[in-house]
Amino acid sequence: MQDTKKVAGELLVELEKKGVTFETVDGKLKYKDSKGNFTENSKEKVKKYKEEIIEILKKKQTIDEFITDN
């Protein structure tokens, strides 16, 4: 499972560098593609690692909320 999390994290970083951002809304994965770089190939990869990406984003949100609250 840890390897899939690493791949999912690398995918997030790669896509964010291309201008694709992700967030979770009511437990669902949402994205914004301001530059038109979210290709079909990338979408398939995101679908494959969807659960891991959601988990990563939830942990990041928790850390961000903790830092903001202090």
Contact map, one row per residue, 1 for C-alpha under 8 A:
1111100000000000000000000000000000000000000000000000000000000000000000
1111110000000000000000000000000000000000000000000000000000000000000000
1111111000000000000000000000000000000000000000000000000000000000000000
1111111100000000000000000000000000000000000000001001000000000000000000
1111111110000000000000000000000000000000000000001001100100000000000000
0111111111000000000000000000000000000000000000000000000000000000000000
0011111111100000000000000000000000000000000000000000000000000000000000
0001111111110000000000000000000000000000000001001001100000000000000000
0000111111111000000000000000000000000000000000000000100100000000000000
0000011111111100000000000000000000000000000000000000000000000000000000
0000001111111110000000000000000000000000000011000000000000000000000000
0000000111111111000000000000000000000000000000000000100000000000000000
0000000011111111100000000000000000000000000000000000000000000000000000
0000000001111111110000000000000000000000000000000000000000000000000000
0000000000111111111110000000000000001100000000000000000000000000000000
0000000000011111111110000000000000000000000000000000000000000000000000
0000000000001111111100000000000000000000000000000000000000000000000000
0000000000000111111100000000000000101000000000000000000000000000000000
0000000000000011111110000000000011101000000000000000000000000000000000
0000000000000011111111000000001111101100000000000000000000000000000000
0000000000000011001111100000001110000000000000000000000000000000000000
0000000000000000000111110000111100000000000000000000000010000000000000
0000000000000000000011111000111000000000000000000000010010000000000000
0000000000000000000001111111110000000000000000000000010011000000000000
0000000000000000000000111111110000000000000000000000000000000000000000
0000000000000000000000011111000000000000000000000000000000000000000000
0000000000000000000000011111100000000000000000000000010000000000000000
0000000000000000000000011111110000000000000000000000010000000000000000
0000000000000000000001111011111000000000000000000100010000000000000000
0000000000000000000001111001111100000000000000000000000000000000000000
0000000000000000000111100000111110000000000000000000000000000000000000
0000000000000000000111000000011111000000000000000000000000000000000000
0000000000000000001110000000001111111100000000000000000000000000000000
0000000000000000001100000000000111111000000000000000000000000000000000
0000000000000000011100000000000011111000000000000000000000000000000000
0000000000000000000000000000000011111110000000000000000000000000000000
0000000000000010011100000000000011111110000000000000000000000000000000
0000000000000010000100000000000010011111011000000000000000000000000000
0000000000000000000000000000000000011111111000000000000000000000000000
0000000000000000000000000000000000000111111100000000000000000000000000
0000000000000000000000000000000000000011111110000000000000000000000000
0000000000000000000000000000000000000111111111000000000000000000000000
0000000000000000000000000000000000000111111111100000000000000000000000
0000000000000000000000000000000000000001111111110000000000000000000000
0000000000100000000000000000000000000000111111111000000000000000000000
0000000100100000000000000000000000000000011111111100100000000000000000
0000000000000000000000000000000000000000001111111100000000000000000000
0000000000000000000000000000000000000000000111111100000000000000000000
0001100100000000000000000000000000000000000011111111100000000000000000
0000000000000000000000000000100000000000000001111111110000000000000000
0000000000000000000000000000000000000000000000001111111000000000000000
0001100100000000000000000000000000000000000000001111111100000000000000
0000100110010000000000000000000000000000000001001111111110000000000000
0000000000000000000000110011100000000000000000000111111111000000000000
0000000000000000000000000000000000000000000000000011111111100000000000
0000100010000000000000000000000000000000000000000001111111110000000000
0000000000000000000001110000000000000000000000000000111111111000000000
0000000000000000000000010000000000000000000000000000011111111100000000
0000000000000000000000000000000000000000000000000000001111111110000000
0000000000000000000000000000000000000000000000000000000111111111000000
0000000000000000000000000000000000000000000000000000000011111111100000
0000000000000000000000000000000000000000000000000000000001111111110000
0000000000000000000000000000000000000000000000000000000000111111111000
0000000000000000000000000000000000000000000000000000000000011111111100
0000000000000000000000000000000000000000000000000000000000001111111110
0000000000000000000000000000000000000000000000000000000000000111111111
0000000000000000000000000000000000000000000000000000000000000011111111
0000000000000000000000000000000000000000000000000000000000000001111111
0000000000000000000000000000000000000000000000000000000000000000111111
0000000000000000000000000000000000000000000000000000000000000000011111
